[in-house]
Structure formats: C-alpha cells, structure tokens
Amino acid sequence: MEELGLEPADYATVRAAVGGSSDMTMKKLVGPDLLQQGLEIYPSIFEEFMLEGLDPMPGSMEVLKALQERGEKTGIFTNKVGRHARAACDHLGFTPLVQQVLGVKDTPWRKPDAEFSHYALKLLDASAEESLLVGDSPFDFDSAANVGMNCRLVTTGTHSAKQLEHLGALSIHEDLFSLAREAWGLELE
C-alpha cells in the first residue's frame, strides 16, 4: 500500500477485506483504479513473508491424522494460489496427510464455481454425495452447495457464526475439535 502511495491498512481493515481470493482482497484494499498495480507488487512481497509465523491451526494436524488413519480421502481446495497453498502445506506438515492440494491458477476456476468443485472431487475420485466440504466462509458453503455437497463451517477465519448461520450448513463450529466430534465422532486432545 505504501508503494501505491496509500496509508497502510490496520489489522481490522485487512481482516474485513479477506475472503474469496487475493484479487478480491486487493480490490477492497486499494480500489479498482490501483488494482492492477497492486496485483503486480503483491506476489513478491507475499512470497517473501508467507511462511513467517505460519503455524497449524489447533486441531488441524490431529484431524488430518485421524482421518488418514480411518482411510478417508482428504484434500485442500482453496482460493489461494495453488503453489502458495502447496508451499504452506509442506511447511505445516500437511502434505503427507492429504491426497490433493488445489488452488487458484491450477485451473481456470475459483470458488464458488461449480467446475472448480467438480474438478476437486474428480481429483479425489469422489462424488459430491459422499463428500463433505469443511470451510470457513460463504465461498466455501457455495462451493459445496453448487454441486450438491454437504458442508460444515468453522468460525476460525474471518466470518463469525452470525455471519454464517443463514447459509444452511450442516453445522457451524468454533474450532476444529468441536467439528471433529460432531462430524466424525473423533475425540481429539
């Protein structure tokens, strides 16, 4: 933002802008007139710092390990740039626990496009009817709903339960431990 001659945004402003994709976030932060310039500057800055302070969300490793032990197929399906998502998964230790990591620029689509959801399911050799999408945003819910897939939501992202409750997800959870108990009967420590 400084390179564009703008005042740096505070944490609350950035948090409110996050969701959908980096392009959408950038547009909210710098406006449509500076969007292209922002999108040219951002990647190199992001790549320099993207793993700094990045730790697994509480319960994430435990859920992935438990599901792997049960023989469940799991994948990460995100509006983050695919190579960034894979680098984050490698850093966090998730890569050996999931069958697929798919992100923006891996396909012509993004969430909530039905084609993106169908493609993710195809890579996992799974049907929408037998699958569950776990997410933290309306984009996640719509990605599931657009292909007839069930969805459970967590409030670990930028959306509160109040902001998510009208969507119609199977359930909304404050953390991954609660989700694991209800969705899979897992008691994690």
C-alpha positions, 0 to 999 in steps of 0.5 A: 500500500505504501508503494501505491502511495496509500496509508497502510491498512490496520489489522481490522481493515485487512481482516474485513477485506479477506475472503474469496481470493487475493484479487478480491482482497486487493480490490477492497484494499486499494480500489479498482483504479490501483488494482492492477498495480497492486496485483503486480507488487503483491506476489513478491512481497507475499512470497517473501513473508508467507511462511513467517509465523505460519503455524497449524491451526489447533486441531488441524494436524490431529484431524488430518491424522485421524482421518488418514488413519480411518482411510478417508480421502482428504484434500485442500481446495482453496482460493489461494494460489495453488503453489502458495497453498502447496508451499504452506502445506509442506511447511505445516506438515500437511502434505503427507496427510492429504491426497490433493492440494488445489488452488487458484491458477491450477485451473481456470476456476475459483470458488464458488464455481461449480467446475472448480468443485467438480474438478476437486472431487474428480481429483479425489475420485469422489462424488459430491454425495459422499463428500463433505466440504469443511470451510470457513466462509460463504465461498466455501458453503457455495462451493459445496452447495453448487454441486450438491455437497454437504458442508460444515463451517468453522468460525476460525477465519474471518466470518463469525457464526452470525455471519454464517448461520443463514447459509444452511450448513450442516453445522457451524463450529468454533474450532476444529475439535468441536467439528471433529466430534460432531462430524466424525465422532473423533475425540481429539486432545 
